[in-house]
């Protein structure tokens, strides 16, 4: 059982992530490539995802990536830096600059549970080529097995977030934590997560970041190292309507026409009129600079309009942009 201990300061500093953490979704989706308890909704997704990864020509780094993400037992903390909550680019950059002592420690812990390839030991020494290959493979896999399903993911996360914020509004943080039953139970400053390996986490005034996850099915997770920023990843409320599906994504033809990321930007603006550049970057796990570049091209092409709102730039579809999306939906 995992026990998380709160002080009054921790209760005040507990919060819910604004959106998906791309590296947690990636790591958990990689684990989902192998069957596990509670994954019946992902059968069709697994078939598509396994095929996509096999055809990606990742070479030997694919074996390293799957070794680092077993679906049972320990997996390294360094795969999930806290910076990823701000987007995939931030997370990948933080992973690339992981201190060597942390790499050695985490790889050593993994080696105690399973046999590792030579590339894992080269990773532990911080070999630049191995780190570059690993992070590029992670980005490729994200584009293949997470990004095409972002509408399903975002819809499920938004539904879960509404449930949690409603509980927060009516019962405060303690009411929100109590509402996470039966995954966990809250009582007198202690959050208990049954089914988790034995671990105690004292927050010590740092608060807790709750991160709802689409690909988390086995139960809530936290970091192995208690000195890392405290997070609790938990499965979103999921029903048959939350099946991972490509059907609601913009078509491949539109992606081929204007580029897959630019098509995703256009689609995101269509989903939420008046979306800011920062919100777009967070929504699509790209950098704000990249989001700004894409919106500039879309605006110059007459597909979106933009206007300033104090210190934000908000974007809306034009009639042409809406027609293009509707034709390719």
Secondary structure, DSSP 8 states (H G I E B T S, - for coil): -EEEE--HHHHHT-EE-SS--HHHHHHHHHHHTS--TT-GGGHHHHHHHHHHHHTT--TTHHHHHHHHT-SSS---GGGG-GGGGG-HHHHHHHHHT--HHHHHHHHHHHHTTS---HHHHHHHTT-HHHHHHHHHHHHHHHHHHTGGGHHHHHHHHHHHHHHHHHHHHHHHHHHHHHTTTTT-EEETTEEEETTS-SEEEE-TTS--EEEEESS--S--B--SSTTS--EEEEE----GGG---STTS--HHHHHHH-HHHHHHHHHHHHSTTEEHHHHHHHHT--HHHHHHHHHHHHHTTSEEEEEETTEEEEEE-HHHHHHHHHT-
